[in-house]
Amino acid sequence: MHRKILPAVFLLTGCSHMAQDQWSGQDKAQHFMASAILAAAGNEYGQHQGWSHSRSASFGLLFSVGLGASKELWDSRPAGSGWSWKDFTWDIAGATTGYTIWQLAEH
């Protein structure tokens, strides 16, 4: 069920416009770093709550990617800069990196 929600959100968002941005730049580094930190923090939060390893990992990744998607939805409103798949890609890369670094630090 949960695996169907995220694709449905993307298909039904009706983004008003798309960003015309580049693959590199300061904002991409910010997306990457923020997502990495959020993923690691989400993993650590789950551990402190006594959740299982896999539940903490899932929470950390979904927390980070969910916030990245929310930011892009905010940007896609008419007054925003537009939905950026490039920003979202950097968000996912950052979340994955944050998760990996957290995993390496735990073991």
ZADO-940774 format. One record per residue: residue number from 1; residue in one letter; x, z, y of N, C-alpha, C, CB in turn. Coordinates in steps of 0.2 Angstrom, whole numbers, plus 5000, padded with zeros to 4 digits. Glycine has a CB too. Example, Ala and Ser with C-alpha at 12.3 -4.5 7.8 and 13.67 -1.06 7.14 Angstrom:
- pos, code, n_x, n_z, n_y, ca_x, ca_z, ca_y, c_x, c_z, c_y, cb_x, cb_z, cb_y
- 1, A, 5066, 5039, 4972, 5062, 5039, 4978, 5066, 5039, 4984, 5057, 5045, 4978
- 2, S, 5064, 5035, 4989, 5068, 5036, 4995, 5064, 5039, 5000, 5070, 5029, 4997
***
This chain:
- pos, code, n_x, n_z, n_y, ca_x, ca_z, ca_y, c_x, c_z, c_y, cb_x, cb_z, cb_y
- 1, M, 5004, 5000, 4994, 5000, 5000, 5000, 5004, 5000, 5006, 4995, 5006, 5000
- 2, H, 5009, 5005, 5007, 5014, 5005, 5012, 5018, 4999, 5014, 5018, 5011, 5012
- 3, R, 5019, 4995, 5008, 5023, 4989, 5009, 5019, 4983, 5012, 5026, 4987, 5002
- 4, K, 5013, 4984, 5012, 5009, 4979, 5015, 5007, 4980, 5022, 5002, 4978, 5011
- 5, I, 5008, 4986, 5025, 5006, 4988, 5031, 5011, 4985, 5037, 5006, 4996, 5032
- 6, L, 5017, 4986, 5036, 5022, 4983, 5041, 5022, 4976, 5042, 5029, 4985, 5038
- 7, P, 5021, 4972, 5036, 5020, 4964, 5037, 5014, 4963, 5041, 5021, 4961, 5031
- 8, A, 5009, 4967, 5039, 5002, 4965, 5042, 5002, 4967, 5050, 4997, 4970, 5039
- 9, V, 5006, 4972, 5052, 5007, 4974, 5059, 5010, 4968, 5062, 5011, 4980, 5060
- 10, F, 5016, 4965, 5059, 5019, 4960, 5063, 5015, 4954, 5063, 5025, 4958, 5059
- 11, L, 5011, 4952, 5058, 5007, 4946, 5058, 5001, 4947, 5063, 5004, 4945, 5051
- 12, L, 4998, 4953, 5064, 4992, 4954, 5068, 4994, 4956, 5075, 4988, 4959, 5065
- 13, T, 5000, 4957, 5077, 5002, 4960, 5084, 5000, 4955, 5089, 5009, 4961, 5084
- 14, G, 5000, 4949, 5088, 4998, 4944, 5094, 5003, 4945, 5100, 4991, 4945, 5096
- 15, C, 5009, 4945, 5099, 5014, 4946, 5104, 5012, 4941, 5110, 5021, 4945, 5102
- 16, S, 5012, 4944, 5116, 5011, 4939, 5121, 5016, 4934, 5123, 5009, 4943, 5128
- 17, H, 5022, 4936, 5122, 5028, 4932, 5123, 5034, 4934, 5120, 5029, 4931, 5131
- 18, M, 5039, 4929, 5119, 5045, 4931, 5116, 5051, 4931, 5121, 5046, 4925, 5110
- 19, A, 5056, 4935, 5119, 5061, 4936, 5124, 5066, 4930, 5123, 5065, 4942, 5122
- 20, Q, 5069, 4927, 5128, 5074, 4922, 5128, 5081, 4925, 5129, 5073, 4917, 5133
- 21, D, 5083, 4928, 5123, 5090, 4932, 5124, 5095, 4930, 5119, 5088, 4940, 5122
- 22, Q, 5101, 4932, 5120, 5107, 4930, 5116, 5108, 4935, 5110, 5113, 4930, 5120
- 23, W, 5112, 4933, 5105, 5113, 4938, 5099, 5118, 4943, 5101, 5116, 4934, 5094
- 24, S, 5122, 4943, 5107, 5127, 4948, 5108, 5125, 4950, 5115, 5134, 4945, 5108
- 25, G, 5128, 4956, 5117, 5127, 4959, 5124, 5126, 4967, 5123, 5121, 4956, 5127
- 26, Q, 5127, 4970, 5129, 5126, 4977, 5129, 5120, 4980, 5126, 5127, 4979, 5136
- 27, D, 5114, 4976, 5127, 5108, 4979, 5125, 5108, 4979, 5117, 5102, 4975, 5127
- 28, K, 5111, 4974, 5114, 5112, 4974, 5107, 5116, 4979, 5104, 5115, 4967, 5104
- 29, A, 5121, 4981, 5107, 5125, 4987, 5105, 5121, 4993, 5106, 5132, 4988, 5109
- 30, Q, 5117, 4994, 5111, 5113, 5000, 5112, 5107, 5000, 5106, 5109, 4999, 5119
- 31, H, 5104, 4994, 5104, 5100, 4994, 5099, 5103, 4996, 5092, 5097, 4987, 5098
- 32, F, 5109, 4994, 5091, 5112, 4995, 5085, 5114, 5003, 5085, 5119, 4991, 5085
- 33, M, 5117, 5006, 5090, 5119, 5013, 5090, 5113, 5017, 5090, 5123, 5014, 5096
- 34, A, 5108, 5016, 5094, 5102, 5020, 5094, 5099, 5020, 5087, 5097, 5018, 5099
- 35, S, 5098, 5015, 5084, 5095, 5014, 5077, 5100, 5018, 5072, 5094, 5007, 5075
- 36, A, 5106, 5017, 5072, 5111, 5021, 5068, 5110, 5028, 5068, 5118, 5019, 5069
- 37, I, 5110, 5031, 5074, 5109, 5038, 5076, 5102, 5040, 5073, 5110, 5039, 5083
- 38, L, 5097, 5037, 5075, 5090, 5039, 5073, 5090, 5039, 5065, 5085, 5034, 5076
- 39, A, 5093, 5034, 5062, 5092, 5034, 5054, 5096, 5040, 5051, 5095, 5027, 5051
- 40, A, 5102, 5041, 5054, 5106, 5047, 5051, 5102, 5054, 5053, 5113, 5047, 5054
- 41, A, 5099, 5054, 5059, 5096, 5060, 5061, 5089, 5061, 5057, 5094, 5060, 5068
- 42, G, 5086, 5056, 5055, 5080, 5056, 5051, 5082, 5058, 5044, 5076, 5049, 5051
- 43, N, 5087, 5056, 5041, 5090, 5058, 5035, 5091, 5065, 5035, 5096, 5054, 5032
- 44, E, 5095, 5067, 5040, 5097, 5075, 5040, 5091, 5079, 5041, 5102, 5076, 5046
- 45, Y, 5086, 5077, 5045, 5080, 5081, 5046, 5076, 5082, 5039, 5075, 5077, 5051
- 46, G, 5076, 5076, 5035, 5073, 5077, 5029, 5076, 5082, 5024, 5072, 5070, 5025
- 47, Q, 5083, 5082, 5024, 5087, 5086, 5020, 5085, 5094, 5022, 5094, 5085, 5021
- 48, H, 5085, 5095, 5029, 5084, 5101, 5031, 5076, 5104, 5030, 5085, 5102, 5039
- 49, Q, 5072, 5099, 5029, 5065, 5101, 5027, 5065, 5102, 5019, 5060, 5095, 5029
- 50, G, 5070, 5101, 5015, 5070, 5102, 5008, 5067, 5096, 5004, 5066, 5108, 5007
- 51, W, 5067, 5090, 5007, 5064, 5085, 5004, 5069, 5082, 4999, 5062, 5079, 5009
- 52, S, 5067, 5078, 4994, 5072, 5075, 4990, 5076, 5070, 4993, 5068, 5071, 4984
- 53, H, 5082, 5068, 4990, 5087, 5064, 4993, 5083, 5057, 4995, 5092, 5063, 4988
- 54, S, 5079, 5054, 4990, 5076, 5048, 4991, 5071, 5048, 4997, 5073, 5045, 4985
- 55, R, 5067, 5054, 4997, 5062, 5054, 5002, 5066, 5055, 5009, 5058, 5060, 5001
- 56, S, 5071, 5059, 5009, 5075, 5059, 5016, 5077, 5052, 5018, 5080, 5064, 5015
- 57, A, 5080, 5049, 5013, 5083, 5042, 5015, 5077, 5037, 5017, 5086, 5039, 5009
- 58, S, 5072, 5037, 5014, 5066, 5033, 5016, 5064, 5035, 5023, 5061, 5034, 5011
- 59, F, 5063, 5041, 5024, 5061, 5044, 5030, 5066, 5042, 5036, 5060, 5051, 5031
- 60, G, 5072, 5043, 5035, 5077, 5041, 5040, 5077, 5033, 5042, 5084, 5043, 5038
- 61, L, 5077, 5029, 5037, 5076, 5022, 5038, 5070, 5020, 5041, 5077, 5018, 5031
- 62, L, 5064, 5022, 5039, 5058, 5020, 5042, 5057, 5023, 5049, 5052, 5023, 5037
- 63, F, 5059, 5029, 5050, 5059, 5032, 5057, 5063, 5028, 5062, 5062, 5039, 5057
- 64, S, 5069, 5026, 5060, 5073, 5022, 5064, 5070, 5015, 5065, 5080, 5021, 5062
- 65, V, 5068, 5011, 5060, 5065, 5004, 5060, 5058, 5005, 5064, 5065, 5001, 5053
- 66, G, 5054, 5010, 5062, 5048, 5010, 5066, 5048, 5011, 5073, 5044, 5016, 5063
- 67, L, 5053, 5015, 5075, 5054, 5016, 5083, 5057, 5009, 5086, 5059, 5021, 5084
- 68, G, 5061, 5006, 5082, 5063, 4999, 5084, 5058, 4994, 5085, 5069, 4996, 5080
- 69, A, 5053, 4994, 5080, 5047, 4990, 5080, 5043, 4992, 5086, 5044, 4990, 5074
- 70, S, 5042, 4998, 5087, 5038, 5000, 5093, 5040, 4998, 5099, 5037, 5008, 5092
- 71, K, 5047, 4999, 5100, 5050, 4996, 5106, 5049, 4989, 5107, 5058, 4998, 5106
- 72, E, 5050, 4985, 5102, 5048, 4978, 5103, 5041, 4976, 5104, 5050, 4974, 5096
- 73, L, 5036, 4980, 5101, 5029, 4979, 5103, 5028, 4981, 5110, 5025, 4984, 5099
- 74, W, 5031, 4986, 5113, 5031, 4988, 5120, 5034, 4982, 5124, 5035, 4995, 5121
- 75, D, 5039, 4979, 5122, 5042, 4974, 5126, 5038, 4968, 5126, 5049, 4972, 5123
- 76, S, 5034, 4967, 5121, 5030, 4961, 5120, 5023, 4961, 5124, 5028, 4960, 5113
- 77, R, 5022, 4966, 5128, 5016, 4966, 5132, 5018, 4962, 5138, 5015, 4974, 5135
- 78, P, 5012, 4959, 5142, 5013, 4954, 5147, 5019, 4957, 5152, 5007, 4953, 5150
- 79, A, 5019, 4963, 5154, 5024, 4965, 5159, 5031, 4966, 5156, 5021, 4971, 5162
- 80, G, 5032, 4966, 5150, 5038, 4967, 5146, 5043, 4961, 5146, 5037, 4970, 5139
- 81, S, 5048, 4962, 5143, 5053, 4957, 5143, 5052, 4952, 5137, 5060, 4960, 5142
- 82, G, 5047, 4954, 5132, 5046, 4949, 5127, 5049, 4952, 5120, 5048, 4942, 5128
- 83, W, 5045, 4950, 5115, 5047, 4952, 5108, 5054, 4949, 5107, 5042, 4951, 5103
- 84, S, 5059, 4953, 5104, 5065, 4950, 5102, 5067, 4951, 5095, 5071, 4952, 5107
- 85, W, 5067, 4946, 5091, 5069, 4946, 5084, 5076, 4948, 5084, 5067, 4940, 5080
- 86, K, 5080, 4946, 5089, 5087, 4947, 5089, 5088, 4955, 5090, 5091, 4944, 5095
- 87, D, 5084, 4958, 5094, 5085, 4965, 5095, 5083, 4969, 5089, 5080, 4967, 5101
- 88, F, 5077, 4966, 5086, 5075, 4970, 5080, 5080, 4969, 5074, 5068, 4967, 5078
- 89, T, 5083, 4963, 5074, 5088, 4962, 5069, 5094, 4968, 5070, 5091, 4955, 5069
- 90, W, 5096, 4969, 5076, 5101, 4974, 5077, 5099, 4981, 5076, 5103, 4973, 5085
- 91, D, 5092, 4982, 5077, 5089, 4988, 5075, 5090, 4990, 5067, 5082, 4989, 5077
- 92, I, 5088, 4984, 5064, 5088, 4985, 5056, 5096, 4986, 5054, 5085, 4979, 5053
- 93, A, 5100, 4982, 5057, 5107, 4983, 5055, 5110, 4990, 5057, 5112, 4978, 5059
- 94, G, 5108, 4993, 5063, 5110, 4999, 5065, 5107, 5005, 5060, 5108, 5001, 5072
- 95, A, 5101, 5004, 5058, 5097, 5009, 5054, 5101, 5009, 5047, 5090, 5007, 5053
- 96, T, 5103, 5003, 5045, 5106, 5002, 5038, 5113, 5006, 5039, 5107, 4995, 5036
- 97, T, 5117, 5004, 5044, 5123, 5007, 5045, 5123, 5015, 5046, 5127, 5004, 5051
- 98, G, 5118, 5017, 5049, 5117, 5025, 5050, 5116, 5028, 5044, 5111, 5026, 5055
- 99, Y, 5111, 5025, 5040, 5110, 5027, 5033, 5116, 5027, 5029, 5104, 5023, 5030
- 100, T, 5120, 5022, 5029, 5126, 5022, 5025, 5131, 5027, 5027, 5129, 5015, 5025
- 101, I, 5132, 5028, 5033, 5137, 5033, 5035, 5134, 5040, 5034, 5138, 5032, 5043
- 102, W, 5128, 5041, 5034, 5125, 5048, 5032, 5126, 5049, 5025, 5118, 5048, 5034
- 103, Q, 5125, 5044, 5021, 5126, 5044, 5013, 5134, 5046, 5012, 5124, 5038, 5010
- 104, L, 5138, 5042, 5015, 5145, 5043, 5014, 5147, 5050, 5016, 5149, 5038, 5018
- 105, A, 5145, 5053, 5021, 5146, 5060, 5024, 5143, 5065, 5019, 5144, 5061, 5031
- 106, E, 5138, 5064, 5016, 5135, 5068, 5011, 5139, 5069, 5005, 5128, 5066, 5010
- 107, H, 5142, 5064, 5003, 5146, 5064, 4996, 5153, 5064, 4997, 5143, 5058, 4992
***
